[in-house]
């Protein structure tokens, strides 16, 4: 990976290393990359196959935060088979 994709992946890795359960808004990510052109960022980074593969490898997914119609942030993938937060017992099925 090179260019914007590599820079973006480095920023995403750094963010989730420090905030494993955090949510990284794309607006904040673009600010950290010092770019204001959303359309260009989406074309050059978000639609890039290497970027998508790297997100999957890191266990991240695009999510929607707030009252938005489109995915506007990154977060760790939730595990459908993991423990339920706040549970206090196990059930044997």
TORTOR-141801 format. One record per atom (N, C-alpha, C, CB): x, y, z; chain; residue in three letters. Coordinates in nm, 4 decimals, always signed. Glycine has a CB too. Example, Ala and Ser with C-alpha at 12.3 -4.5 7.8 and 13.67 -1.06 7.14 Angstrom:
2
          u          v          w   kette   rest
    +1.3190    -0.5690    +0.7800       A    ALA
    +1.2300    -0.4500    +0.7800       A    ALA
    +1.3200    -0.3300    +0.7800       A    ALA
    +1.1308    -0.4473    +0.9046       A    ALA
    +1.2850    -0.2250    +0.7080       A    SER
    +1.3670    -0.1060    +0.7140       A    SER
    +1.2900    +0.0030    +0.7870       A    SER
    +1.4084    -0.0598    +0.5725       A    SER
//
This chain:
93
          u          v          w   kette   rest
    +0.0837    -0.1179    +0.0000       A    UNK
    +0.0000    +0.0000    +0.0000       A    UNK
    +0.0883    +0.1243    +0.0000       A    UNK
    -0.0953    -0.0003    +0.1213       A    UNK
    +0.0397    +0.2244    -0.0706       A    UNK
    +0.1135    +0.3503    -0.0772       A    UNK
    +0.0154    +0.4665    -0.0703       A    UNK
    +0.1988    +0.3580    -0.2066       A    UNK
    +0.0686    +0.5855    -0.0570       A    UNK
    -0.0109    +0.7072    -0.0657       A    UNK
    -0.1165    +0.7202    +0.0425       A    UNK
    -0.0762    +0.7137    -0.1980       A    UNK
    -0.2311    +0.7729    +0.0009       A    UNK
    -0.3409    +0.7988    +0.0937       A    UNK
    -0.3880    +0.6727    +0.1638       A    UNK
    -0.4567    +0.8624    +0.0206       A    UNK
    -0.3925    +0.5622    +0.0936       A    UNK
    -0.4403    +0.4377    +0.1545       A    UNK
    -0.3480    +0.3976    +0.2694       A    UNK
    -0.4481    +0.3239    +0.0489       A    UNK
    -0.2187    +0.4003    +0.2467       A    UNK
    -0.1225    +0.3643    +0.3514       A    UNK
    -0.1306    +0.4611    +0.4689       A    UNK
    +0.0201    +0.3623    +0.2947       A    UNK
    -0.1406    +0.5906    +0.4404       A    UNK
    -0.1514    +0.6906    +0.5467       A    UNK
    -0.2783    +0.6695    +0.6282       A    UNK
    -0.1494    +0.8323    +0.4876       A    UNK
    -0.3878    +0.6399    +0.5599       A    UNK
    -0.5152    +0.6178    +0.6277       A    UNK
    -0.5082    +0.4945    +0.7165       A    UNK
    -0.6287    +0.6033    +0.5258       A    UNK
    -0.4530    +0.3862    +0.6646       A    UNK
    -0.4409    +0.2625    +0.7428       A    UNK
    -0.3545    +0.2866    +0.8665       A    UNK
    -0.3806    +0.1485    +0.6564       A    UNK
    -0.2461    +0.3616    +0.8528       A    UNK
    -0.1602    +0.3921    +0.9679       A    UNK
    -0.2368    +0.4697    +1.0747       A    UNK
    -0.0370    +0.4724    +0.9230       A    UNK
    -0.3158    +0.5684    +1.0329       A    UNK
    -0.3953    +0.6461    +1.1283       A    UNK
    -0.5006    +0.5595    +1.1967       A    UNK
    -0.4627    +0.7639    +1.0577       A    UNK
    -0.5656    +0.4738    +1.1198       A    UNK
    -0.6692    +0.3863    +1.1756       A    UNK
    -0.6068    +0.2900    +1.2768       A    UNK
    -0.7417    +0.3072    +1.0626       A    UNK
    -0.4923    +0.2312    +1.2426       A    UNK
    -0.4236    +0.1402    +1.3359       A    UNK
    -0.3880    +0.2124    +1.4651       A    UNK
    -0.2961    +0.0818    +1.2713       A    UNK
    -0.3328    +0.3322    +1.4532       A    UNK
    -0.2942    +0.4094    +1.5715       A    UNK
    -0.4162    +0.4419    +1.6573       A    UNK
    -0.2227    +0.5391    +1.5301       A    UNK
    -0.5262    +0.4811    +1.5941       A    UNK
    -0.6472    +0.5154    +1.6689       A    UNK
    -0.6976    +0.3954    +1.7477       A    UNK
    -0.7566    +0.5662    +1.5742       A    UNK
    -0.7103    +0.2798    +1.6819       A    UNK
    -0.7681    +0.1636    +1.7486       A    UNK
    -0.6695    +0.0938    +1.8421       A    UNK
    -0.8180    +0.0656    +1.6457       A    UNK
    -0.5411    +0.1217    +1.8303       A    UNK
    -0.4452    +0.0728    +1.9292       A    UNK
    -0.4688    +0.1442    +2.0615       A    UNK
    -0.2990    +0.0938    +1.8807       A    UNK
    -0.4961    +0.2740    +2.0541       A    UNK
    -0.5205    +0.3541    +2.1742       A    UNK
    -0.6653    +0.3481    +2.2216       A    UNK
    -0.4825    +0.4974    +2.1484       A    UNK
    -0.7593    +0.3175    +2.1323       A    UNK
    -0.9031    +0.3154    +2.1638       A    UNK
    -0.9677    +0.1906    +2.1041       A    UNK
    -0.9735    +0.4436    +2.1102       A    UNK
    -0.9395    +0.0717    +2.1573       A    UNK
    -0.9889    -0.0503    +2.0928       A    UNK
    -1.1408    -0.0585    +2.0806       A    UNK
    -0.9405    -0.1688    +2.1685       A    UNK
    -1.2129    +0.0054    +2.1711       A    UNK
    -1.3592    +0.0032    +2.1645       A    UNK
    -1.4159    +0.1348    +2.1131       A    UNK
    -1.4173    -0.0276    +2.3015       A    UNK
    -1.3299    +0.2193    +2.0594       A    UNK
    -1.3716    +0.3512    +2.0143       A    UNK
    -1.4414    +0.3496    +1.8795       A    UNK
    -1.2536    +0.4414    +2.0076       A    UNK
    -1.4900    +0.4664    +1.8425       A    UNK
    -1.5532    +0.4891    +1.7124       A    UNK
    -1.4769    +0.6032    +1.6465       A    UNK
    -1.7083    +0.5225    +1.7262       A    UNK
    -1.4270    +0.5786    +1.5263       A    UNK
    -1.3469    +0.6774    +1.4536       A    UNK
    -1.4323    +0.7322    +1.3400       A    UNK
    -1.2132    +0.6147    +1.3990       A    UNK
    -1.4817    +0.8541    +1.3575       A    UNK
    -1.5633    +0.9173    +1.2540       A    UNK
    -1.4778    +0.9471    +1.1313       A    UNK
    -1.6286    +1.0471    +1.3071       A    UNK
    -1.5345    +0.9253    +1.0134       A    UNK
    -1.4603    +0.9563    +0.8908       A    UNK
    -1.4270    +1.1048    +0.8831       A    UNK
    -1.5408    +0.9141    +0.7672       A    UNK
    -1.5117    +1.1895    +0.9407       A    UNK
    -1.4829    +1.3329    +0.9419       A    UNK
    -1.3523    +1.3589    +1.0174       A    UNK
    -1.5999    +1.4121    +1.0065       A    UNK
    -1.3357    +1.2933    +1.1326       A    UNK
    -1.2128    +1.3095    +1.2108       A    UNK
    -1.0927    +1.2495    +1.1382       A    UNK
    -1.2284    +1.2445    +1.3488       A    UNK
    -1.1137    +1.1380    +1.0719       A    UNK
    -1.0061    +1.0749    +0.9953       A    UNK
    -0.9602    +1.1661    +0.8819       A    UNK
    -1.0521    +0.9392    +0.9390       A    UNK
    -1.0552    +1.2264    +0.8099       A    UNK
    -1.0185    +1.3201    +0.7026       A    UNK
    -0.9463    +1.4416    +0.7595       A    UNK
    -1.1437    +1.3651    +0.6245       A    UNK
    -0.9909    +1.4899    +0.8769       A    UNK
    -0.9215    +1.6019    +0.9413       A    UNK
    -0.7774    +1.5637    +0.9756       A    UNK
    -0.9968    +1.6460    +1.0689       A    UNK
    -0.7586    +1.4417    +1.0267       A    UNK
    -0.6239    +1.3957    +1.0611       A    UNK
    -0.5362    +1.3810    +0.9368       A    UNK
    -0.6311    +1.2625    +1.1359       A    UNK
    -0.5974    +1.3488    +0.8231       A    UNK
    -0.5243    +1.3398    +0.6962       A    UNK
    -0.5069    +1.4759    +0.6301       A    UNK
    -0.5962    +1.2458    +0.6009       A    UNK
    -0.5712    +1.5782    +0.6862       A    UNK
    -0.5699    +1.7149    +0.6353       A    UNK
    -0.6261    +1.7191    +0.4935       A    UNK
    -0.4270    +1.7726    +0.6381       A    UNK
    -0.7451    +1.6612    +0.4769       A    UNK
    -0.8156    +1.6706    +0.3494       A    UNK
    -0.9608    +1.7073    +0.3763       A    UNK
    -0.8059    +1.5371    +0.2696       A    UNK
    -1.0151    +1.7917    +0.2930       A    UNK
    -1.1547    +1.8315    +0.3077       A    UNK
    -1.2410    +1.7810    +0.1931       A    UNK
    -1.1651    +1.9820    +0.3171       A    UNK
    -1.1797    +1.7189    +0.0951       A    UNK
    -1.2520    +1.6713    -0.0226       A    UNK
    -1.3066    +1.5305    +0.0033       A    UNK
    -1.1599    +1.6720    -0.1476       A    UNK
    -1.4295    +1.5239    +0.0515       A    UNK
    -1.4917    +1.3964    +0.0876       A    UNK
    -1.5038    +1.3040    -0.0317       A    UNK
    -1.6284    +1.4197    +0.1481       A    UNK
    -1.5458    +1.3557    -0.1445       A    UNK
    -1.5642    +1.2739    -0.2637       A    UNK
    -1.4329    +1.2095    -0.3072       A    UNK
    -1.6217    +1.3582    -0.3773       A    UNK
    -1.3264    +1.2873    -0.3076       A    UNK
    -1.1956    +1.2357    -0.3465       A    UNK
    -1.1468    +1.1304    -0.2463       A    UNK
    -1.0937    +1.3507    -0.3573       A    UNK
    -1.1674    +1.1551    -0.1176       A    UNK
    -1.1293    +1.0585    -0.0146       A    UNK
    -1.2043    +0.9267    -0.0342       A    UNK
    -1.1572    +1.1156    +0.1261       A    UNK
    -1.3334    +0.9355    -0.0607       A    UNK
    -1.4130    +0.8142    -0.0813       A    UNK
    -1.3644    +0.7353    -0.2024       A    UNK
    -1.5608    +0.8499    -0.0984       A    UNK
    -1.3334    +0.8058    -0.3105       A    UNK
    -1.2859    +0.7385    -0.4322       A    UNK
    -1.1475    +0.6773    -0.4137       A    UNK
    -1.2830    +0.8365    -0.5486       A    UNK
    -1.0573    +0.7554    -0.3549       A    UNK
    -0.9173    +0.7124    -0.3470       A    UNK
    -0.8886    +0.6183    -0.2313       A    UNK
    -0.8287    +0.8319    -0.3354       A    UNK
    -0.9684    +0.6234    -0.1259       A    UNK
    -0.9388    +0.5415    -0.0083       A    UNK
    -1.0502    +0.4412    +0.0209       A    UNK
    -0.9166    +0.6306    +0.1131       A    UNK
    -1.1684    +0.4894    +0.0510       A    UNK
    -1.2742    +0.3996    +0.0988       A    UNK
    -1.3143    +0.2937    -0.0029       A    UNK
    -1.3953    +0.4796    +0.1365       A    UNK
    -1.3054    +0.3234    -0.1292       A    UNK
    -1.3419    +0.2252    -0.2320       A    UNK
    -1.2230    +0.1398    -0.2766       A    UNK
    -1.4014    +0.2962    -0.3525       A    UNK
    -1.1063    +0.1660    -0.2232       A    UNK
    -0.9852    +0.0932    -0.2613       A    UNK
    -0.9880    -0.0459    -0.1973       A    UNK
    -0.8568    +0.1715    -0.2181       A    UNK
    -0.9644    -0.1470    -0.2781       A    UNK
    -0.9736    -0.2858    -0.2310       A    UNK
    -0.8735    -0.3150    -0.1187       A    UNK
    -0.9502    -0.3824    -0.3475       A    UNK
    -0.7543    -0.2595    -0.1264       A    UNK
    -0.6540    -0.2814    -0.0209       A    UNK
    -0.7016    -0.2264    +0.1129       A    UNK
    -0.5204    -0.2161    -0.0594       A    UNK
    -0.7679    -0.1124    +0.1091       A    UNK
    -0.8210    -0.0520    +0.2315       A    UNK
    -0.9289    -0.1414    +0.2919       A    UNK
    -0.8779    +0.0889    +0.2026       A    UNK
    -1.0194    -0.1890    +0.2089       A    UNK
    -1.1268    -0.2761    +0.2576       A    UNK
    -1.0701    -0.4040    +0.3186       A    UNK
    -1.2236    -0.3107    +0.1435       A    UNK
    -0.9711    -0.4626    +0.2531       A    UNK
    -0.9091    -0.5846    +0.3046       A    UNK
    -0.8382    -0.5595    +0.4373       A    UNK
    -0.8104    -0.6408    +0.2027       A    UNK
    -0.7733    -0.4460    +0.4480       A    UNK
    -0.7020    -0.4129    +0.5716       A    UNK
    -0.7993    -0.3905    +0.6869       A    UNK
    -0.6151    -0.2882    +0.5515       A    UNK
    -0.9124    -0.3252    +0.6603       A    UNK
    -1.0137    -0.3082    +0.7648       A    UNK
    -1.0616    -0.4438    +0.8143       A    UNK
    -1.1327    -0.2252    +0.7126       A    UNK
    -1.0869    -0.5345    +0.7216       A    UNK
    -1.1330    -0.6681    +0.7582       A    UNK
    -1.0261    -0.7409    +0.8393       A    UNK
    -1.1694    -0.7491    +0.6325       A    UNK
    -0.9012    -0.7286    +0.7984       A    UNK
    -0.7912    -0.7931    +0.8698       A    UNK
    -0.7781    -0.7401    +1.0125       A    UNK
    -0.6601    -0.7723    +0.7942       A    UNK
    -0.8053    -0.6097    +1.0309       A    UNK
    -0.7971    -0.5486    +1.1636       A    UNK
    -0.9230    -0.5729    +1.2468       A    UNK
    -0.7727    -0.3995    +1.1504       A    UNK
    -1.0240    -0.6352    +1.1873       A    UNK
    -1.1479    -0.6618    +1.2600       A    UNK
    -1.2350    -0.5387    +1.2760       A    UNK
    -1.1166    -0.7182    +1.3951       A    UNK
    -1.2308    -0.4502    +1.1759       A    UNK
    -1.3080    -0.3262    +1.1802       A    UNK
    -1.4160    -0.3277    +1.0736       A    UNK
    -1.2165    -0.2042    +1.1618       A    UNK
    -1.5183    -0.2470    +1.0959       A    UNK
    -1.6245    -0.2330    +0.9976       A    UNK
    -1.6724    -0.0887    +0.9939       A    UNK
    -1.7412    -0.3282    +1.0292       A    UNK
    -1.7312    -0.0511    +0.8815       A    UNK
    -1.7903    +0.0816    +0.8690       A    UNK
    -1.9287    +0.0767    +0.9326       A    UNK
    -1.7979    +0.1275    +0.7188       A    UNK
    -1.9606    +0.1796    +1.0114       A    UNK
    -2.0895    +0.1858    +1.0793       A    UNK
    -2.1520    +0.3233    +1.0577       A    UNK
    -2.0737    +0.1559    +1.2306       A    UNK
    -2.2778    +0.3345    +1.0948       A    UNK
    -2.3482    +0.4620    +1.0898       A    UNK
    -2.3632    +0.5142    +1.2319       A    UNK
    -2.4873    +0.4474    +1.0205       A    UNK
    -2.3194    +0.6374    +1.2544       A    UNK
    -2.3296    +0.7011    +1.3850       A    UNK
    -2.4189    +0.8232    +1.3708       A    UNK
    -2.1888    +0.7402    +1.4409       A    UNK
    -2.5117    +0.8386    +1.4626       A    UNK
    -2.5998    +0.9542    +1.4592       A    UNK
    -2.7113    +0.9372    +1.3583       A    UNK
    -2.5213    +1.0786    +1.4279       A    UNK
    -2.7705    +1.0468    +1.3217       A    UNK
    -2.8853    +1.0475    +1.2315       A    UNK
    -2.8374    +1.0647    +1.0873       A    UNK
    -2.9849    +1.1602    +1.2700       A    UNK
    -2.7645    +0.9659    +1.0386       A    UNK
    -2.7077    +0.9705    +0.9041       A    UNK
    -2.7678    +0.8600    +0.8186       A    UNK
    -2.5542    +0.9575    +0.9089       A    UNK
    -2.7633    +0.8773    +0.6880       A    UNK
    -2.8131    +0.7739    +0.5967       A    UNK
    -2.7022    +0.6801    +0.5521       A    UNK
    -2.8783    +0.8377    +0.4749       A    UNK
    -2.5779    +0.7246    +0.5618       A    UNK
    -2.4657    +0.6467    +0.5110       A    UNK
    -2.3675    +0.6168    +0.6237       A    UNK
    -2.3951    +0.7214    +0.3963       A    UNK
    -2.2857    +0.5168    +0.6020       A    UNK
    -2.1834    +0.4820    +0.7003       A    UNK
    -2.0835    +0.5966    +0.7107       A    UNK
    -2.1115    +0.3492    +0.6621       A    UNK
    -2.0592    +0.6396    +0.8329       A    UNK
    -1.9756    +0.7572    +0.8524       A    UNK
    -1.8670    +0.7387    +0.9580       A    UNK
    -2.0614    +0.8730    +0.8899       A    UNK
    -1.8418    +0.6121    +0.9974       A    UNK
    -1.7433    +0.5885    +1.1025       A    UNK
    -1.6898    +0.4458    +1.0947       A    UNK
    -1.8048    +0.6151    +1.2410       A    UNK
    -1.5849    +0.4221    +1.1711       A    UNK
    -1.5261    +0.2885    +1.1837       A    UNK
    -1.5361    +0.2436    +1.3286       A    UNK
    -1.3778    +0.2874    +1.1357       A    UNK
    -1.5582    +0.1133    +1.3485       A    UNK
    -1.5621    +0.0550    +1.4827       A    UNK
    -1.5220    -0.0910    +1.4728       A    UNK
    -1.7036    +0.0697    +1.5474       A    UNK
    -1.4873    -0.1490    +1.5861       A    UNK
    -1.4554    -0.2915    +1.5900       A    UNK
    -1.5806    -0.3718    +1.5601       A    UNK
    -1.3962    -0.3318    +1.7272       A    UNK
    -1.5616    -0.4813    +1.4870       A    UNK
    -1.6746    -0.5690    +1.4567       A    UNK
    -1.7237    -0.6328    +1.5854       A    UNK
    -1.6352    -0.6777    +1.3529       A    UNK
    -1.8548    -0.6392    +1.5999       A    UNK
    -1.9105    -0.7071    +1.7159       A    UNK
    -1.9173    -0.8561    +1.6864       A    UNK
    -2.0508    -0.6509    +1.7521       A    UNK
    -1.8910    -0.9352    +1.7864       A    UNK
    -1.8916    -1.0800    +1.7692       A    UNK
    -2.0301    -1.1346    +1.8006       A    UNK
    -1.7851    -1.1467    +1.8590       A    UNK
    -2.0973    -1.1955    +1.7035       A    UNK
    -2.2316    -1.2473    +1.7291       A    UNK
    -2.2310    -1.3665    +1.8241       A    UNK
    -2.2973    -1.2867    +1.5987       A    UNK
    -2.1161    -1.4317    +1.8419       A    UNK
    -2.1095    -1.5486    +1.9288       A    UNK
    -2.0363    -1.5208    +2.0593       A    UNK
    -2.0423    -1.6620    +1.8567       A    UNK
    -1.9965    -1.3989    +2.0821       A    UNK
    -1.9228    -1.3646    +2.2030       A    UNK
    -2.0148    -1.3484    +2.3222       A    UNK
    -1.8436    -1.2380    +2.1819       A    UNK
    -1.9563    -1.3201    +2.4378       A    UNK
    -2.0380    -1.3021    +2.5581       A    UNK
    -2.1251    -1.1780    +2.5466       A    UNK
    -1.9490    -1.2924    +2.6826       A    UNK
    -2.2392    -1.1834    +2.6096       A    UNK
    -2.3315    -1.0706    +2.6109       A    UNK
    -2.2921    -0.9798    +2.7259       A    UNK
    -2.4802    -1.1178    +2.6242       A    UNK
    -2.2715    -0.8536    +2.6948       A    UNK
    -2.2287    -0.7588    +2.7957       A    UNK
    -2.3321    -0.7507    +2.9071       A    UNK
    -2.2051    -0.6206    +2.7336       A    UNK
    -2.2854    -0.7600    +3.0310       A    UNK
    -2.3747    -0.7525    +3.1457       A    UNK
    -2.4335    -0.8866    +3.1871       A    UNK
    -2.4851    -0.6580    +3.1161       A    UNK
    -2.4046    -0.9942    +3.1138       A    UNK
    -2.4599    -1.1248    +3.1510       A    UNK
    -2.3868    -1.1781    +3.2735       A    UNK
    -2.4492    -1.2256    +3.0330       A    UNK
    -2.4582    -1.2559    +3.3540       A    UNK
    -2.3981    -1.3066    +3.4767       A    UNK
    -2.4044    -1.4587    +3.4875       A    UNK
    -2.4662    -1.2449    +3.5956       A    UNK
    -2.4528    -1.5264    +3.3851       A    UNK
    -2.4592    -1.6718    +3.3900       A    UNK
    -2.4506    -1.7304    +3.2501       A    UNK
    -2.5877    -1.7178    +3.4590       A    UNK
    -2.4270    -1.8616    +3.2443       A    UNK
    -2.4194    -1.9340    +3.1178       A    UNK
    -2.5378    -2.0293    +3.1084       A    UNK
    -2.2848    -2.0114    +3.1052       A    UNK
    -2.5798    -2.0559    +2.9890       A    UNK
    -2.6895    -2.1496    +2.9665       A    UNK
    -2.6359    -2.2647    +2.8837       A    UNK
    -2.8110    -2.0806    +2.8957       A    UNK
    -2.6639    -2.3862    +2.9265       A    UNK
    -2.6249    -2.5048    +2.8518       A    UNK
    -2.7424    -2.5449    +2.7649       A    UNK
    -2.5817    -2.6214    +2.9467       A    UNK
    -2.7228    -2.5423    +2.6353       A    UNK
    -2.8333    -2.5725    +2.5433       A    UNK
    -2.8210    -2.7126    +2.4913       A    UNK
    -2.8368    -2.4740    +2.4270       A    UNK
//
